[in-house]
Amino acid sequence: MTKSVTTEMHGEIAVIRIDNPPVNALSHHVREGMLRELGAAQENNAKAAILVGRGGTFIAGADIKEFGKPPKEPMLPEVIHQIEAITIPVIAVIEGNTLGGGLEVTLGCHYRVADAKAKLGLPEVALGLLPGASGTQRLPRLLQNPVEALTMISSGRPINAAKAEAIGLVDKVVDGNALEAALEMANGLNNDNLDARRISKIELTMTPELEAVFDGAMVEIAQKAKGSIAPVKAAECARAAYNIPFDEGMKLERQSFLELMVGDQSQALQYMFFAERQSPKPPKDVTGAPRDVKKVGIIGAGTMGGGIAMTYAEAGFPVTILEMTNEALDRGLGTIEKNWARGIKSGRITEAGVAERMSRLSRTTSYDDLADCDLVIEAAFETMEVKRNVFRKLDATVKQGAILASNTSYLNVDEIAAETNRPADVLGMHYFSPANIMPLLEIVRAEKTADDVLLTALAMAKKTRKTPTISRVGHGFIGNRMLTPYLRQANLLVLEGASPAQIDKALTDFGWAMGPFAVSDLAGLDIGYKSRQDQELSEDETRIYTAADRLVEAGHLGQKSGSGFYAYDPEIRGRSENSAATEIIEQVRSELGINTRAISDEEIVERTQFALANEGAHVLAEGVATRASDVDVVYNYGYGYPRWRGGPMHYVDTVGLKHVAAKIAEWSDSAQSVHWNPSDLLMTLADEGKSFRQWDAENS
Ligand code: T1G
């Protein structure tokens, strides 16, 4: 096996190169190799040593694929201590992504030279961890500014080279060829007082003023963490650096790191790290290459069409937007410009930037102007009649080889494709509102969708910075389909005695960004009302939504009408109980002869979350989704599910499918039975003592 760490002498300077594609992670052979090569440089009396990564990036961190495996010496903290202790100066060349353990390696070096385009960060908290190789102890000692250190350690947000130089994290920033600059620096160095460059020797002292700074920062960090524990733990370790000696601080950091590593939150976040990299990968049976897309057409300039047009214009594509009338185009383009202009105040974009993006948008009321588009995305009114009509016209005017996509959120894409003579070129591309912000894209692979069409949609997701998951055709695809049983349980729990506010709070305490009733008010209660009117619901289904329907009929449409399940005060932009909703709910309960009961938060969480996962299991068993981890990506990226719980499928794995299956069986034998359709897959996995994660490993 070729060595992943090698030395090249440049005069008296040992240039030690780390070559572990794709990101130079600190796998065991890299850790061993660094010590081997650095030891040799010292043995051979090199004047200095330089650590540099191959491929234009330094080190992106510990090897996440090694987590959970038996530890193999030398462990990273020890490697970094040994780098620092070496008797010749060691310079780190910071390029590309210098993250996590990679940044910690640079802190063990005596000097740091950064390329102007480099990114430096400690993203461990995004994995439910904390910098576990002295980052919480060395960074505060190097930066001296506690707030800067605390922010990097607890937020996980990377900074650029200029900021790194400004806060004292790097000694020099060069624009290109950082290695040359490091060689020049190395040749000018001498070994005098190398101790002064050993960060672990720097003393920190806590003062009452600093205590106050930390007190304030800790409150803010906990608020921002929204239930995630790693940021708080990371901040506590950084704070300790001011109170205890380095070696004790290292023990605290190690102990905290190991506790986090085995905790549910880190297991979930590590799982999501790989899940979001799996979901853009096409199923194994898909072959070929993406088609070339130069020009994009959008049908509809409403909320969705406008957001999708913004998405492609921001990615640099020329976009032609078609509407039925010029008034609709004026409205749509006006909204787009306003949305972009909103970023001017916050400095996210300049007026020229807005103008440049607007220049990429053209408008038309004629399908002929879409003839030369390579991709057309339809975001017209959500009825099959309208979509059939649009696709007939597209089929008649748009050039052969173009891809025709529908943004439908639940309709049958096979039926839409059948309206054209080119069903192989048709698929679904379901965006989530607001489409220019929400990262999720459900790509619906219809029966006849060609492989290269699917691959093109995946390529467009990457180019427009969306996280895609592939769904087959099925009512509501993955996300919206699973929402139905989730909302059904929430509405049933209201009939049985829980209030919308109690349910929402139980679920935001669980970690959801918003509870189901607040979300319904946000979306508009009339949306669900209309959808229910369009379907022939069973009596039992209708019964569940009696209160919600009565609210709409009484004019309580949600936020847009000032009241729905909650009352909304525009002055304070807050929500409070809507007494009319309480009355309607009580009225419906008595009409239905329900004897209400006190309902625990635990029951609220179990019935809603298990209903969600049960439907997810149906989605898997029917082949609508390829992986359980894809289902979790959908809920992470499209529905505000707490990432530190993974997703609905990972969550029930964590609970244990035996318990989940037993509860579903219990509810299915109760008066609730009509509302439960136990998944055979879930029940079977539970019987076999398996998990969805194992199902993924065996089936995808
Ligand atoms: N370990 C193992 N594999 C990794 C990896 C890592 N750290 N980072 C990326 N990969 C794989 C990834 O799974 C994918 O594999 C391929 O590389 C390309 O990744 C002690 C304990 C660096 C910004 O959290 O943020 O250090 O799918 O698609 O978009 O304190 O990767 O091709 O098979 O993301 O160009 C801290 C994680 C670790 C950085 C590049 N470091 N990585 O983004 O490529 S914990 C991180 C990233 C730690 C210490 C602690 C990104 C990137 P595959 P990619 P990209």
Residues whose N, C-alpha, C, O or C-beta is under 5 A from the ligand:
A	BS01	T1G	P22 V23 A25 A60 G61 A62 D63 I64 K65 N97 L99 G100 G101 P123 E124 L130 P131 G132 A133 R277
